[in-house]
């Protein structure tokens, strides 16, 4: 049985989005969130729930809990140190992060999966998509597109703001018979969604073997033959060009990849980028503009941003 290192952060609810942003800059394999606001009916948006060892009143109504899962072979003290260093740096730059507590332990993957599956339910995203966990029953209504998903430890349940915004953008900008690259595919959800919208081919790439395994399984659960999942260093392993490139990663990597994205986009192609926290929106926009991209629109949800662009005309 696989084991994982769990880091649990107890923090003020208003700091939740920023801490998520910090975690996604690390090599995190899964994140679950417990937010008293959502439990008390003031829902900001669907999240991945995990109630194995917490009562919402244990820490108080104004506290939230984030659990992050890392490979069993990482030095967990180093991870905690990096999280705390990033929080100190954020405070230095004027981000008002309140008091917090960090705890850690080792957990079995089977136990982790059994807990969060109880709270992962069918969810509508955009106008058409229904994200359906494999273990849940759902009868599709006219016009709905079912995405059968079991993300396991891979990022991409559809509950995170960045995944939802990317799926909605893919839906809005998809052209039938388009070729799509999904860079940092995670669970494969964006490549699968593109395929079901009529993409000629979708290629998902991830460096993490856990994500690649999960994405390949999810492709098989949806009976798709035009989705390919590759393991490798992001843009380095895709061949040819695409009409749409989606990158739901982090802002620093998005900026680093822009030259390759520009080379790999067909004329008139669309670049959908997310995983961007609000504080990094302007640096990403500036980098896109400097590389010759035209910003088509910017979507925001909570503390997260999705930027849709295309290569500008000379």
Secondary structure, 3 states (H helix, E strand, C coil): CCEEEEEEEEEEHHHHHHHHHHHCCCCCCEEEEEEHHHHCCCCCCCCCCCCCCCCHHHHCCCEEEEEEEEECCCCHHHHHHHHHHHHHHHHHCCCCCCCEEEEEEEEEHHHHHHHHHCCCCCEEECCCEEEEECCCCCCCCCCCEEEEECCCCCCCCCCCHHHHHHHHHHHHHCCCCCEEEEECCCCCHHHHHHHHCCCCEEEEEECCHHHHHHHHHHHHHCCCCCEEEEECCHHHHCCCCEEEEEEECCHHHHHHHHHHHHHHEEEEEEEEEEEEEHHHHHHHHHHHHHCCEEEEEEEEECCEEEEEEEECCC
